Each structure stands twice: as C-alpha cells, then as structure tokens.
Amino acid sequence: MSESRTGRRWRTAGLVAVAGGTLALLPLTGALAGAEDPGGDGGQGSGHPRSVIFVNGDGMGPAHREAARLDQEGFDGQLAMDELPVAGLQTTDARDPEDTVTDSAAAASAWATGVKTYNGAISVDVDGEPLPTLGQQAEEAGLAGGIVTTAQVTDATPAAFFATSTDRAAQDDIARQYLEVSRPEVILGGGEDWWLPAGDEGTYPPRAGDEEDPEVSRSTQGDLVAQAQAQGYQYVSTAEEFAAADSGLLLGLFANEEMFQQRPEGEGDEFDPVVSLADMTTTALDVLSQDEDGFFLVVEEEGVDEMSHDNNGTRMLEAMRSLEAAVDVARAYVAEHPDTLLIVTGDHECGGLTIEDVDAEDESGPGGTLPQETAVEGETVSGEDGPFTVAGTDGAHDFALDWTTTAHTGVPTVVTADGPGSEELVGYYPNTHLHDVMSGVLFG
C-alpha cells in the first residue's frame, strides 16, 4: 500500500438531492476542494477525492427496492440505500449479437470499462479485445482495491472490475489474473472451488443435491490459494479465522460456490452466509482505508438475483436485508470520510417483479392462497408469491410479489449515491455513465 497522507480538507457544494420524491438542489458536505485547496494533498497533491465504494444489488430493480422497504421499514420508513441524497436511473442494455437484455457480465463490464459489450464478456469489447478496467487502473495508480461479494469472488461483477475474459465461465483464470495482474488487496466471498484443483475440496465439500452440476473444486490453474499465500495474502475460510484476520492482503473464501443455496422456496433454498456481507464490508474498509491515497471497493449481494431467478420472494427479501446492512456500513464510512463516493445500484432487473395487493380473485387462485407459479415455457402468465407483511402494521397490511419471468428484464435500475461526483448521477443515462463518474473521482 502507498504511504499515508494527511491534510485533506473539504468544503461545501450544492448537490442535487431527492426529497419527498422531488429533485432539488441542496447543500451537502463532501465536495472536493480541488486546486482551490492547496493544503489538501490527496490525489498527488491536488486535494482530489480518490475513494469509491460501489455497491451492486445483483438483479435489483425498482420493485425489489420497494418490496424491501415495505418488508423492512413499512409505509413511513426509508431504506438506507434510498436515503442517499442523489438519485437517477440507468439503462442496462448490452451490445449482444442476439439478446437485447443484458446479463451480469456485460452490465458490469460497462461499469468497469465504459464500453458496452456482449453477454458473457468480462471487460472485453465486442471483438473480444481486452479493455482497461477501473480496478486494475486503480491499482496501477497506487490506490488499494477490494472485492466483497456473496457470489463467487470470480463471478461476473467483481471479475469485470479486476480481470478480462471472453468467457465469464473461466473463473479459475479470473482468479489467476487477480493474483498475477490486478492484485486487489482484499478478496472476500465465495467460490473456493475455483481456487483449488480437482480432488482438493478444501473447507467446503460439494453441497448435497447438486448431482447434475456438483459443486466441486475445479481449478485448472493449480492451487491458487497456495499461490496467494506465497504472495503474502492471509487466507481465511471460516468465521473464526475471519474474525482474527489482521493482514493488509486478505483472501477469504467462505463457500464452495455462492454463499447461499438458490432454489425454489422449500426445495433446499438457504440464505445463511458463514460471514455476513456487512461484516465483510467492514473488514474490507478497515484494510483498504489504511491506504490514504484512496481505494476502490466493489460490494455485491448476489442473492437478490439468484433468488429472483427462482421466483423465491422469501429468500430475495432476506438477501435485500443483507444488502441493506452492508449499505449501512458504507454510509457510516462515508459520513466519516466525505472524500468517498458511494454508489448503490443494480446491474439489471431479474424476475419481472411487481408488487400487488393480496387478492384471491387474481391469478393466484381461489381461497386467498398465493401459490408460487414459476413462469416456464408459457405454462403460466405470471406467478404470485406471498403474502408478506408490511412492517409496522401489526399484520393489518400485506402485499404479494408477482413474478413475470425467471430471467432478466430490461427495466432501468435505480442509482442512489452520496459524496464527491454524485451530483453527476442525477437523471437518466446509460450504465456506462457510472464508469465515467467513478473514473473522475478515482483519477481526476
């Protein structure tokens, strides 16, 4: 990590905020002093902010956020992610030769590189040529880098910021690139299988019930955990080891694949991560903030997307609670470090979700029951899930979740933000715009 720097000073500037659903210009602290602050020495003496916390609720569309608000806060409350003072909407379409709707790889690549690409691509252009990524650029500029996710640490979103590949499935090669090319200081999440060679099952054996696609170790790049340790990373794989971690280079893998089990409700679904997303975020910030030149941290809750693929509203709402807790950690950090840009968004919408009243006359069937009917091969138009209680109403109000697909949709996703540069995120724009804003904060 770079040597410590001190003396950063910040002044007040006007930022556009959302108040009661109306866009307004409000004074907020956290704008950079820039060249007008000769005493500030962040950003090579310019006083420029150098840190970004980027939080992705994978698959999180507007209805997911609203369902989470009703579930956690009720009619009169707000989620921490929605209390951020700046809001906008991003479009998410890819540049795929066949598909209009994006996958996570193309969406994250747009964020990481500012270039649209095809589904399945990890920060390469439509011709398969590698592109510069924010994560690697941050490392090359002397900033620290970090990954926190409940997915595999080599899955699409974190991979796009710290690796390049023509195929998102090459997760062992993506892990190799972390160690040999981009070298983020903190790597925390799931995906142990991709770091260990076949036959070495490590801490997490294959999950039961995965006979068709067993979750087994599969690295073709050798023992990457051993390679990481040889490079100075402290490796942890249990909650106890994580709690005792004290390294400036930290690799933590807490599941063989994702840190949960995605299934339709009642069919072996689980959401009980060994280490919470909030705790991983806390530790990552503790490590990365030691570099006062700044850092770039990607935080992802994958469970929102995976549970939505199975139209599992109960587990999706649990994943949203996990995400909200991590946002609380990030907001607390930004409150103490106003030179940090915080962005919370979703890479795409998943499930075609909407929120409805509980209605026995709706397509959910007679008797007031709400069977979960997954839309498969045209067998059902949609399926309802629930009922779920509105928080704070003592059961007097409830709601249903109506799924229209088990796939992604092209609905624009909400962007909320705080900190320097966030004023540029008001409005309606393509997802590549987030790259430009983050790049401006990280590199001026």
DOMI-715742 format. One record per residue (C-alpha): residue in three letters; residue number from 0; z, y, x. Coordinates in steps of 0.05 Angstrom, whole numbers. Each point is the difference from the previous one (the first is absolute). Example, Ala and Ser with C-alpha at 12.3 -4.5 7.8 and 13.67 -1.06 7.14 Angstrom:
! DOMI-715742
  code  pos      c3      c2      c1
   Ala    0     156     -90     246
   Ser    1     -13      69      27
//
This chain:
! DOMI-715742
  code  pos      c3      c2      c1
   Met    0       0       0       0
   Ser    1     -10      72      21
   Glu    2      56      42      28
   Ser    3      44      36     -51
   Arg    4     -18      70     -21
   Thr    5      43      53     -33
   Gly    6      -5      69     -29
   Arg    7     -44     -12     -61
   Arg    8       6      56     -51
   Trp    9     -29       4     -69
   Arg   10     -12      57     -48
   Thr   11     -12       4     -75
   Ala   12     -69      -3     -31
   Gly   13     -28      -5     -70
   Leu   14     -19     -70     -23
   Val   15     -31     -21     -66
   Ala   16      49     -42     -40
   Val   17       4     -38     -65
   Ala   18      53      27     -47
   Gly   19       4     -26     -70
   Gly   20     -72     -25       5
   Thr   21     -27      69      21
   Leu   22     -29      17      68
   Ala   23      35      61      29
   Leu   24       8      33      67
   Leu   25      71      -7      24
   Pro   26      35      19      66
   Leu   27      21     -61      40
   Thr   28      27      -9      70
   Gly   29     -37     -45      48
   Ala   30     -64      38      16
   Leu   31     -15       1      74
   Ala   32       8      64      39
   Gly   33     -60     -17      44
   Ala   34     -21      52      51
   Glu   35      45      51     -33
   Asp   36      61     -38      26
   Pro   37      -3       3      76
   Gly   38      69     -33       4
   Gly   39     -23     -63     -35
   Asp   40     -23     -53      49
   Gly   41     -20     -59     -44
   Gly   42     -73     -17       4
   Gln   43     -11      17      73
   Gly   44      34      68      -5
   Ser   45     -34      24     -64
   Gly   46      57     -12     -49
   His   47     -46     -44     -40
   Pro   48      30     -56     -43
   Arg   49     -15     -69      28
   Ser   50      30     -51     -49
   Val   51     -27     -34     -62
   Ile   52      33     -51     -46
   Phe   53     -54     -32     -43
   Val   54      25     -43     -58
   Asn   55     -48     -46     -37
   Gly   56      18     -35     -65
   Asp   57     -56     -50       6
   Gly   58     -35      -6     -68
   Met   59      42      57     -29
   Gly   60     -36      41     -53
   Pro   61      27      54     -46
   Ala   62      24     -51     -52
   His   63      40     -38      53
   Arg   64      36      64      18
   Glu   65      14      17     -72
   Ala   66      25     -71     -16
   Ala   67      46       5      59
   Arg   68      26      67     -24
   Leu   69      17     -28     -68
   Asp   70      31     -61      30
   Gln   71      42      36      53
   Glu   72      13      70     -26
   Gly   73     -16       2     -74
   Phe   74     -30      55     -42
   Asp   75      34      59      34
   Gly   76       0     -24      73
   Gln   77     -49       3      57
   Leu   78     -15     -48      56
   Ala   79      11      26      71
   Met   80     -74     -11      14
   Asp   81     -17      45     -59
   Glu   82      50      54      19
   Leu   83     -40      17      62
   Pro   84     -24      71      -8
   Val   85     -75     -10       9
   Ala   86     -45     -45     -43
   Gly   87     -73     -17      -4
   Leu   88     -48     -56     -18
   Gln   89     -45     -40      47
   Thr   90     -62     -40     -16
   Thr   91      -3     -68      34
   Asp   92     -71     -27      -4
   Ala   93     -26     -39      60
   Arg   94     -70      -3      31
   Asp   95     -10     -74     -13
   Pro   96     -71     -28      -8
   Glu   97      21     -36     -64
   Asp   98      66      27     -27
   Thr   99      18      69     -27
   Val  100      75     -13      -1
   Thr  101      36      -1      66
   Asp  102      44     -52      32
   Ser  103      61      18      42
   Ala  104     -38      -6      66
   Ala  105     -55      51     -17
   Ala  106      51      47     -32
   Ala  107      47      -2      60
   Ser  108     -59       8      47
   Ala  109     -19      64     -36
   Trp  110      70      27      12
   Ala  111       2     -24      72
   Thr  112     -69      24      22
   Gly  113     -26      50     -51
   Val  114     -61     -44     -10
   Lys  115     -18     -41     -62
   Thr  116     -17     -73      14
   Tyr  117     -11     -68     -33
   Asn  118      53     -45     -31
   Gly  119      33     -45      51
   Ala  120     -13      48      57
   Ile  121      57      22      45
   Ser  122     -18      69      28
   Val  123     -73     -15      15
   Asp  124     -59      37     -31
   Val  125     -50     -31     -48
   Asp  126     -38     -28      61
   Gly  127      62     -33      28
   Glu  128      10      50      56
   Pro  129      73      15      19
   Leu  130      28      68     -19
   Pro  131      58      40      31
   Thr  132      64     -12     -40
   Leu  133      58      47     -12
   Gly  134      51     -49      27
   Gln  135     -35     -12      66
   Gln  136     -17      73       7
   Ala  137      74      17     -10
   Glu  138      20     -48      55
   Glu  139     -53      28      47
   Ala  140      26      70     -14
   Gly  141      70     -20      22
   Leu  142      30      -8     -70
   Ala  143      37     -62     -23
   Gly  144     -28     -47     -52
   Gly  145      30     -46     -51
   Ile  146     -16     -51     -55
   Val  147      48     -19     -57
   Thr  148     -26     -45     -56
   Thr  149      20     -57     -46
   Ala  150     -69     -30      11
   Gln  151     -21     -33      65
   Val  152       4      54      54
   Thr  153     -73     -17      14
   Asp  154     -22       8     -72
   Ala  155     -53      51     -21
   Thr  156      40      65      -4
   Pro  157      39      -2      65
   Ala  158     -59     -32      36
   Ala  159     -47      57     -18
   Phe  160      44      50      35
   Phe  161      11     -39      64
   Ala  162     -60     -48       8
   Thr  163     -74     -10     -14
   Ser  164     -35     -61     -27
   Thr  165     -62     -18     -40
   Asp  166      44     -49     -40
   Arg  167      70      14     -26
   Ala  168      14     -75       2
   Ala  169       3      -1      76
   Gln  170      73      16       0
   Asp  171      18     -35      65
   Asp  172     -52      42      37
   Ile  173      29      62     -34
   Ala  174      69     -20      26
   Arg  175     -30      -8      70
   Gln  176     -29      71      -6
   Tyr  177      69      27     -17
   Leu  178      25     -27      66
   Glu  179     -60      13      45
   Val  180     -32      62     -29
   Ser  181      40      45     -47
   Arg  182      71     -23      18
   Pro  183      42      29     -57
   Glu  184      74       5      19
   Val  185      25     -29     -66
   Ile  186     -31     -59     -39
   Leu  187      42     -25     -59
   Gly  188     -20     -44     -58
   Gly  189     -27     -69     -16
   Gly  190     -55     -44      28
   Glu  191      34     -43      53
   Asp  192     -55     -51     -10
   Trp  193     -52      44      34
   Trp  194      42       9      63
   Leu  195      14     -73      15
   Pro  196     -49     -56      16
   Ala  197     -10     -60     -45
   Gly  198      58     -48       4
   Asp  199      52      53      16
   Glu  200      28      19     -68
   Gly  201      52      48      28
   Thr  202      56      24     -45
   Tyr  203     -37      -7     -66
   Pro  204     -30     -67     -20
   Pro  205     -56      -5     -51
   Arg  206      22      18     -70
   Ala  207       3     -55     -51
   Gly  208     -56       0     -51
   Asp  209     -54      24      46
   Glu  210     -37     -66       9
   Glu  211     -69      30     -14
   Asp  212      10      55      52
   Pro  213      61     -18      41
   Glu  214      35      57      35
   Val  215       2     -29      70
   Ser  216      -4      30      69
   Arg  217     -73      13      19
   Ser  218      -7      46      60
   Thr  219     -62     -15      41
   Gln  220      22      53      51
   Gly  221      58     -40      28
   Asp  222      74      15      -8
   Leu  223      -2      74     -15
   Val  224      75       4     -11
   Ala  225      10     -22      72
   Gln  226     -53      50      22
   Ala  227      36      56     -36
   Gln  228      66     -19      31
   Ala  229     -32      -1      69
   Gln  230     -24      71     -14
   Gly  231      71      23     -15
   Tyr  232       4      -7     -75
   Gln  233      65     -24     -29
   Tyr  234     -17     -55     -50
   Val  235      43     -10     -62
   Ser  236     -13     -46     -60
   Thr  237      65      -2     -40
   Ala  238      43      52     -35
   Glu  239      55     -11      51
   Glu  240     -47      11      60
   Phe  241     -30      61     -34
   Ala  242      69      31     -11
   Ala  243      15      -8      74
   Ala  244     -68      26      25
   Asp  245       5      57      50
   Ser  246     -67       1      35
   Gly  247     -50      57       7
   Leu  248     -55     -52      -8
   Leu  249      14     -43     -62
   Leu  250     -38     -58     -32
   Gly  251      31     -30     -63
   Leu  252     -33     -54     -41
   Phe  253      41     -20     -61
   Ala  254     -46     -49     -37
   Asn  255     -56     -48      15
   Glu  256     -48      42     -42
   Glu  257      21      54     -51
   Met  258      75      15      -8
   Phe  259      -2     -25     -72
   Gln  260     -36     -53     -40
   Gln  261     -55      24     -47
   Arg  262      -9     -44     -61
   Pro  263      -5      10     -75
   Glu  264      68      11     -31
   Gly  265      43     -62      -1
   Glu  266     -47     -40      45
   Gly  267      37       6      66
   Asp  268      -4      75       7
   Glu  269      52      31      46
   Phe  270      17      70      23
   Asp  271      59      -3      47
   Pro  272     -21      24      69
   Val  273      43     -22      59
   Val  274       5      73      21
   Ser  275     -13      56     -50
   Leu  276     -58      49       7
   Ala  277      51      56       1
   Asp  278      40     -31      57
   Met  279     -64     -12      40
   Thr  280     -20      72     -11
   Thr  281      68      25      22
   Thr  282      -2     -39      65
   Ala  283     -72      20      14
   Leu  284      17      74      -8
   Asp  285      61      -9      45
   Val  286     -45     -29      55
   Leu  287     -60      44      -8
   Ser  288      38      65      -5
   Gln  289      25     -10      71
   Asp  290     -68      26      20
   Glu  291       5      74     -14
   Asp  292     -74       9      12
   Gly  293      -8     -31     -68
   Phe  294     -21     -65     -33
   Phe  295     -44     -32     -52
   Leu  296      32     -51     -47
   Val  297     -34     -42     -53
   Val  298      46     -28     -55
   Glu  299     -28     -47     -52
   Glu  300      26     -38     -60
   Glu  301     -50     -55     -11
   Gly  302      35     -32     -59
   Val  303     -26      52     -49
   Asp  304     -71     -25      11
   Glu  305      14     -74       6
   Met  306      43      -4     -62
   Ser  307     -52      41     -38
   His  308     -53     -50      19
   Asp  309      41     -51     -38
   Asn  310      15      48     -56
   Asn  311      74     -10      15
   Gly  312      33      63     -27
   Thr  313      71     -22      15
   Arg  314     -13     -10      74
   Met  315     -45      60       4
   Leu  316      57      44     -24
   Glu  317      46     -32      52
   Ala  318     -51      18      54
   Met  319      -2      71     -27
   Arg  320      75       4       8
   Ser  321      -7     -23      72
   Leu  322     -53      53      12
   Glu  323      42      54     -32
   Ala  324      59     -17      44
   Ala  325     -44       7      62
   Val  326     -26      67     -25
   Asp  327      73      23      -6
   Val  328      10     -17      74
   Ala  329     -63      38      19
   Arg  330      19      61     -42
   Ala  331      68       3      32
   Tyr  332     -32      -1      68
   Val  333     -49      55     -17
   Ala  334      57      43     -28
   Glu  335      31      -2      69
   His  336     -65       3      39
   Pro  337     -45      51     -36
   Asp  338     -54      -8      54
   Thr  339     -18     -66     -33
   Leu  340     -55     -11     -52
   Leu  341      17     -52     -53
   Ile  342     -54     -29     -45
   Val  343      11     -51     -55
   Thr  344     -61     -31     -35
   Gly  345     -36     -64     -18
   Asp  346     -64     -27      32
   His  347     -29     -20     -68
   Glu  348      23     -21     -69
   Cys  349      10     -74     -15
   Gly  350       3     -34     -68
   Gly  351     -31      54     -44
   Leu  352      71      15     -22
   Thr  353      21      44     -58
   Ile  354      66      11     -38
   Glu  355       7     -13     -75
   Asp  356      52      -3     -54
   Val  357      24     -70     -17
   Asp  358     -42     -17     -61
   Ala  359      -2     -68     -34
   Glu  360     -66      19     -32
   Asp  361     -33      12      67
   Glu  362     -39     -55      37
   Ser  363      65     -30      25
   Gly  364       8     -44     -61
   Pro  365      45      -8     -61
   Gly  366      76       4      -3
   Gly  367       9      56      48
   Thr  368      -9     -45      60
   Leu  369     -38      23      61
   Pro  370     -31     -59      35
   Gln  371     -31      16      67
   Glu  372     -74     -16      -9
   Thr  373     -37       8      65
   Ala  374     -72      23      -8
   Val  375     -41     -57      31
   Glu  376     -75     -13     -10
   Gly  377      -2      39     -64
   Glu  378      52     -44     -35
   Thr  379      42      61     -21
   Val  380     -16      74      -4
   Ser  381      68      18      27
   Gly  382      70     -26       6
   Glu  383      66      32     -14
   Asp  384      63      -8      41
   Gly  385      71      16     -19
   Pro  386      37      30     -36
   Phe  387      34      42      53
   Thr  388      59      46     -15
   Val  389      -4      75      11
   Ala  390      58      18      47
   Gly  391      56      40     -31
   Thr  392     -16     -17     -72
   Asp  393      50     -57     -10
   Gly  394     -57     -44     -22
   Ala  395     -22      47     -55
   His  396     -69      10      32
   Asp  397     -45     -49      34
   Phe  398     -72      -4      23
   Ala  399     -54     -51      13
   Leu  400     -47      -5      60
   Asp  401     -72     -15     -19
   Trp  402     -44     -31      54
   Thr  403     -75       2      -7
   Thr  404     -20     -38      64
   Thr  405      29     -40      58
   Ala  406     -43      40      49
   His  407      -2      70      28
   Thr  408     -28      58     -40
   Gly  409     -32      66      20
   Val  410      53      45     -32
   Pro  411      18      60      45
   Thr  412      70      -6      29
   Val  413      55      52       4
   Val  414      17      34      66
   Thr  415      68      34       8
   Ala  416      22      34      64
   Asp  417      48      46      36
   Gly  418       1      34      67
   Pro  419     -51      35      44
   Gly  420     -72      -9     -22
   Ser  421      20     -25     -69
   Glu  422     -28      62     -33
   Glu  423     -69     -28      17
   Leu  424      13     -59     -46
   Val  425      -2      38     -66
   Gly  426     -61     -14     -42
   Tyr  427     -50     -56      -9
   Tyr  428     -33     -29      62
   Pro  429     -26     -64      33
   Asn  430      50     -44      37
   Thr  431     -32      21      67
   His  432      32      68     -10
   Leu  433      68     -30      15
   His  434     -26     -18      69
   Asp  435     -20      71      14
   Val  436      68      27     -22
   Met  437      39     -51      41
   Ser  438     -44      11      61
   Gly  439      12      75      -4
   Val  440      75     -11       1
   Leu  441       0     -52      55
   Phe  442     -50      33      46
   Gly  443      -8      72     -23
//
